[in-house]
Amino acid sequence: MKSTGKFGIIVLLIALVLIAIIDATSRKPIDWRKSFDQRDKIPYGLYVLHQELGNILGNDRKIESTKKSVYETLEEDSLHAKNTAFVFVGDYIDIMGATATEKLLQFAKEGGEVFISTNYYSTNLLDTLNLSSAYLDVNKFSGFSLLGDINYSLVNDRKRLKYDKIEQTSIFDLIDSTNISIVGNAYAGKHAVPNFVEVSWGKGKLYLHHTPEMFTNYYMLQHQKYDYAASALKLIKAKHIIWCDNYYRDGQSSTPLRMILSYEGLREAWYLLLFGLLLFLLFRSKREQRAVEVVTPEPNLSKEFAKTIGTLYYENGEPGNMIDKKIDYFLFDIRNHFHLETLQLKDEKYLSNLSLKSGIPLAETEELMNLITRYRNRKDLSTHDLKFINSKIEEFKTKSNMI
């Protein structure tokens, strides 16, 4: 990996560490999302309710959670309607098709119980039960124009409770009340309108409640609001309770990324990581896409040239001429390597300087220079003479590190 890539990764890691430190030390804003999730401890989560359900209903109850749809759960052979209850709490419980609605009502008809608290009921279910649902319009009641003026209570409890952060309230219109009884009301002044009903269906019952926010952590931690939720749930008599997990009902993903995306700091770090990775890949791809022309260097043919010239001289039969060339090249190397003039080869000062700079004893240096002087410019030399002086020159060059 190139230094630029390493630097980018280091900067990115430092940024992630800084974000983690800032997130850990900063004051977390309150998350007011209405998740209605049994795992969430935020104000509108259901963690407290799910933890307290055993204490509210009694330790003799068997409580289990399921992520399956209503239809899938009701199709299980091991499920027996008698002594079994479904509990749904969420912003939107959509038992969508006629088949699922029919299954749920058949379950109640055979002796099962169904407890639902939601803001939105499916039309299929309400039509079958001869019910209708609508938002509470406080303007219909003189003297009340604010939703905050609405109070809530159960029929068997005279205490009226005010839920300060509830933004909207839905109510039921009782179209056919022969098998429907009111369990709880919303009050606009003295005017009571039902928001919690009990529907008798065959051998079983359905408890339909509006405003599921009443069962969330924010209100369950308040004493009187806890009592309201507990009293509502205690209407369930079944020993086997099936808690329908909010993951399925709200269509939430069970991907591991949900944990990262649920926290602001981790979410920002994740997006920063993706952004940094995108930039890294973008710049890296631009650098790698730029074609670099491969320039082949010119081959070094000096040896081949020297060999060719040497062959020509050798075939020409004039060793003396080749000896002159060898001597000229050697003296040229001395001038370049040791920076000495080679005009006077027998000059004592020259010989002394050459001996010092080459590290060759003075006697050997004098011997070679005398040999060069004797062989230079002679034409009557043999091949044997050529080999001899060549060996002496190469020996000198090797010892003096000229090669």
TABEL-V883813 format. One record per backbone hydrogen bond with DSSP energy under -1.0 kcal/mol. NH is the residue of the N-H (numbers start at 1). CO is the residue of the C=O. Records with the same first field share a line. If there is no record, write none. Layout:
NH: CO  CO
This chain:
6: 2
7: 3
8: 4
9: 5
10: 6
11: 7
12: 8
13: 9
14: 10
15: 11
16: 12
17: 13
18: 14
19: 15
20: 16
21: 17
22: 18
23: 19
24: 20
25: 21
26: 22
35: 33
36: 44
40: 37
45: 42
46: 37
47: 40
50: 46
51: 47
52: 48
53: 49
56: 52
57: 53
58: 54
61: 58
62: 239
64: 241
66: 243
73: 69
74: 70
75: 71
76: 73
79: 76
84: 81
85: 240
86: 113
87: 242
88: 115
90: 117
93: 120
96: 94
101: 97
102: 98
103: 99
104: 100
105: 101
106: 102
107: 103
108: 104
109: 105
110: 106
111: 108
112: 107
113: 84
114: 205
115: 86
116: 207
117: 88
118: 209
126: 122
127: 123
128: 124
129: 125
130: 127
131: 126
132: 173
134: 171
136: 169
140: 137
141: 138
144: 141
149: 146
150: 147
151: 187
152: 161
153: 185
155: 183
157: 154
161: 152
166: 163
171: 134
172: 194
173: 132
175: 173
176: 130
181: 198
183: 196
184: 196
185: 153
186: 193
187: 151
188: 191
191: 188
193: 186
195: 184
196: 184
197: 208
198: 181
199: 206
200: 179
201: 204
203: 109
204: 201
205: 112
206: 199
207: 114
208: 197
209: 116
210: 195
214: 211
215: 212
216: 213
217: 45
218: 43
220: 216
221: 217
222: 219
226: 222
227: 223
228: 224
229: 225
230: 226
231: 227
232: 228
233: 229
234: 230
235: 232
236: 233
240: 83
241: 62
242: 85
243: 64
244: 87
245: 66
249: 245
250: 246
252: 247
258: 255
259: 256
261: 257
262: 258
267: 263
268: 264
269: 265
270: 266
271: 267
272: 268
273: 269
274: 270
275: 271
276: 272
277: 273
278: 274
279: 275
280: 276
281: 277
282: 278
283: 279
284: 280
285: 281
286: 282
287: 283
288: 284
289: 285
305: 301
306: 302
307: 303
308: 304
309: 305
310: 306
311: 307
312: 308
313: 309
314: 310
315: 311
316: 312
317: 314
318: 313
322: 318
323: 319
324: 320
325: 321
326: 322
327: 323
328: 324
329: 325
330: 326
331: 327
332: 328
333: 329
334: 330
335: 331
336: 332
337: 333
338: 334
347: 344
351: 347
352: 348
353: 349
354: 350
355: 351
356: 352
357: 353
358: 354
359: 355
365: 361
366: 362
367: 363
368: 364
369: 365
370: 366
371: 367
372: 368
373: 369
374: 370
375: 371
376: 372
378: 375
386: 382
387: 383
388: 384
389: 385
390: 386
391: 387
392: 388
393: 389
394: 390
395: 391
396: 392
397: 393
398: 394
399: 395
400: 396
401: 398
402: 397
